[in-house]
Structure formats: C-alpha cells, structure tokens
Amino acid sequence: MPLDQVDIGVCAASVRDQVDAAGFDDVVLVGHSLAGSTLPATIGLLGDRVRHAVFVASTVPEHGTSGLDTLDPEIQETARAGMESGSREMLMNEEIAKLVIGEDLDDEQFAWCMQIRVPEAPRLVTEAVDLTPLRSAVPRTWVRTLGDLIVAPDKQLRFAANVGDCPVVDLDAGHMCMVSQPEALAEILNPLAT
C-alpha cells in the first residue's frame, strides 16, 4: 500500500486481520516505539481477545495529539519542513540511526537493522491518537529502556502515564532491545503470555 495511505486505523486492522487469519482467540500484543500510537486502536478492534498489552519503549501521545507533537519544538520544525517539501518517505539515514538506535548494538546487529529498515508512513507520525480503547480493563505493562536515546527514559514515563494504570519494568538496554538483548526482553514478556 502506498505509504501516504497507511494510518493508525490501517495498521490496527492489519493486526486484527492477522489475528483472525491465525484463529487466535487470546493474544498478548507487544508494540515497540511508534507502535505505541497504534496499540490503542488495535486493542479497540480486538476487544476481549487481548489478554495483555505491552508497550516497549513506545511513543504514546496524549489523547488527541500526534507523535509529532511529542517531539522537541526544533525537531518538530525540521520534520514538518521535510514533509512540506514533498518528502513522502521518512527514512532515517545510517549516521543518525547509529546515534539514536545503535546505542547498544554491536556492528553485526546494527548492520542487520539497517538492512531491514523501511521508511516510516508519515500519517503514523502526524495523526492524532485516540486513547479511548485504553479505558478498557485490558492489563498492560510498560517496558522502559534505560539506555534509550530516541525515546528517553523520562519521556517514556510520561508516555506510560498516558497508557493508564501500567506497571513499568526497567530494562538496561537501548531502543532496539529486542535485537541487543532478546533474552532479557523475553524474560519480561514470557510470564505475561503464560
């Protein structure tokens, strides 16, 4: 699908459709980074099939605001200028990626991340989020990455507050914890899925 057509609703429906196709009646949703903006909509579509929702180093703006609104003003300005210039694909270059997501990756892990990266869909960053589905009783957990440079630990606490009643589990890792420390992340996630 063209990136400019991808929005929060499309992402949530895609996850629901995959859950339906797999025949799952019970799921634990885990969203990382920008997926924090789509998890509420996904929870809304899946309803009581969601046993637990886990937000890992996520961006969860306040209700009615966007991920772009959570950035520092000078970064917002740069991002808006890029979008207004007609740039339809937002792909982090390797130099910036090394600074903000490569903090605890070894060379092989970082190279793999660069190999599989894809452009961000602009509407996922600019669309206002609806946190209404988080009023449900779905249990949730926040995994805070303490070495994270792109979603700083103090910002993650503010985002976790937007999620509601949510225990925070600290992980001494950078943003790409599922690559740099998969075993440590699995130790947090596995008990939630049993």
Phi, psi and omega in degrees: 000141177302137185303327182287356175260352181278121177227183183300316180298319178297316180297314180298317180295325179297317178294315179302315181297323178291321177296316178299313182297327179281346180077023182281131175261349189213121182225153167249118180269133176235121179240135181246139172059240183295341177297343175299334178283337182261341182302317179302316179295323179293318176300319179299320181284325184273339176057229187285002173283346180274112179281325182201146175240131182239126179254115182252112178046047190267161170256114178232092180295165174297154179309130177084002176242172184247169174301323178299323180295342182275349183279158175300147185307319181291327177287322175302314182299316179296317180295316179297320179297320178296320179290320181290337180284358179098002178291112184265345180243127179252097181241118180294129179287163188296324181296314178292319180301320180299323180287319191256340176236354183262013190304324179233022177268141173280175185300320180293317179295317180296317179299320179295317179299320179292327180292325185260359182296150178226159178295150174282147173278119186306323183293335177293335179270328187260343183284138177291139179270149176249109182270006181308318180300342179283358174285349180290173181272010181301122176297147180217154179224145176248129173256113182261121179272113189287338180259019186283128178261335183273325172235087187304149182305321179291325177292324178298324178296322177295318179293321178298324177297328177292335181283336180102206182298106192208110176296145179251126177249121181275139178231124181282081184205167174273189186300319183268053185299331180290342177263314184283327184219061183298325181292318180295320177293319179299325179296331177280318187282320187304316179297334179285342183259002182254000000 
